[in-house]
Amino acid sequence: MYGSIAGSSSSFNSVIKYTCNSGYRVSGGDAQRTCGKDGEWSGSQPRCIAAACPDPVAPAKGLVVGLQRSVGDTVRFECQEGYRVSGKAYSVCQSSGSWDSPTPTCASKIGYSSTCT
């Protein structure tokens, strides 16, 4: 199951909670269920599936480099000629299924100097 269930009572109104191990998320059911008067649990039993991040959005005038979307994978953001990445150029897929940083922007290099005078 790649997770655990908290709560062991099966009496009326008792609650059980499903949690998944790091790198997995609850899917296809209810993370919390309650024992009903009829002796049945509310909702449906969930399962734990490997967490994955959605496809990152490329910045305007830029692109995303990297195909993997699993926990721990990294994507890199690059900009077209004449533009530079403004923000974090890398993002890592977290166990929550989200990227650790927002999509950067691509800023024009006009008026930009990489050295101090």
C-alpha positions in Angstrom: 0.0 0.0 0.0 3.0 2.4 0.5 1.3 4.0 3.4 -0.4 3.5 6.7 -3.8 3.7 8.4 -4.3 5.5 11.7 -7.1 4.4 13.9 -8.0 0.8 14.7 -11.5 1.0 16.2 -14.4 -0.2 14.1 -17.2 1.1 16.3 -19.9 3.5 15.2 -18.5 7.0 14.5 -14.9 5.9 14.8 -12.5 7.5 12.2 -9.6 6.1 10.3 -7.1 8.2 8.3 -4.9 7.0 5.4 -1.5 8.5 4.9 1.1 7.7 2.2 4.8 7.4 2.5 7.0 10.1 1.2 7.0 10.2 -2.6 3.4 8.8 -2.7 0.0 10.4 -2.6 -3.5 9.3 -1.7 -5.6 8.6 -4.8 -8.9 7.1 -5.9 -10.6 7.2 -2.5 -11.1 9.1 0.7 -8.2 9.9 3.0 -10.5 9.9 6.0 -13.4 7.4 6.5 -16.0 7.1 9.3 -17.7 3.9 10.6 -21.5 4.3 10.0 -24.5 2.9 11.9 -24.8 0.3 9.3 -21.3 -1.1 10.1 -19.9 0.2 6.8 -17.1 2.7 6.3 -18.0 5.9 4.5 -16.5 6.7 1.1 -14.1 4.3 -0.6 -10.7 2.9 0.3 -7.9 5.0 -1.3 -4.6 3.7 -2.5 -1.1 5.3 -2.6 0.4 6.0 -6.0 3.7 7.5 -6.8 3.7 11.2 -6.7 4.5 13.0 -9.9 4.6 16.7 -10.8 2.5 18.2 -13.6 4.3 19.4 -16.7 6.0 22.7 -15.8 4.9 25.7 -17.8 7.6 27.2 -20.0 8.2 30.9 -19.5 7.3 33.3 -22.3 10.3 33.5 -24.7 11.7 30.4 -23.0 11.5 26.6 -22.7 11.7 23.7 -20.2 14.6 21.2 -20.4 14.1 17.8 -18.8 11.5 15.1 -19.4 11.1 13.5 -16.1 8.3 14.4 -13.7 8.9 12.0 -10.8 9.8 13.0 -7.2 13.4 14.3 -7.0 13.6 15.0 -10.8 14.9 18.4 -11.9 13.9 20.5 -14.8 15.8 23.5 -16.1 14.4 26.7 -17.6 16.2 28.4 -20.5 15.4 31.6 -22.5 15.7 32.4 -26.1 18.6 34.4 -27.6 18.6 38.0 -26.2 16.8 37.0 -23.0 18.0 35.8 -19.6 16.3 33.8 -16.9 14.9 36.0 -14.1 14.3 33.8 -11.1 15.4 30.3 -10.3 16.6 28.4 -13.4 16.0 25.0 -11.9 13.0 23.4 -10.2 12.8 20.0 -8.3 9.7 17.8 -8.1 8.7 17.5 -4.4 7.0 14.5 -2.7 3.9 16.6 -2.5 3.6 16.4 -6.3 4.5 20.1 -6.8 7.6 21.9 -8.1 9.8 23.6 -5.5 9.9 26.9 -7.2 7.6 28.9 -9.6 8.3 29.3 -13.3 10.8 32.1 -13.8 10.4 34.8 -16.4 12.7 35.6 -19.4 13.9 39.2 -19.2 15.4 41.1 -22.1 19.2 41.4 -21.9 19.0 44.9 -23.3 20.5 47.2 -20.7 21.8 44.2 -18.7 25.5 43.9 -17.9 27.1 40.9 -16.4 30.0 42.9 -15.0 30.3 45.8 -12.7 32.2 48.9 -13.8 
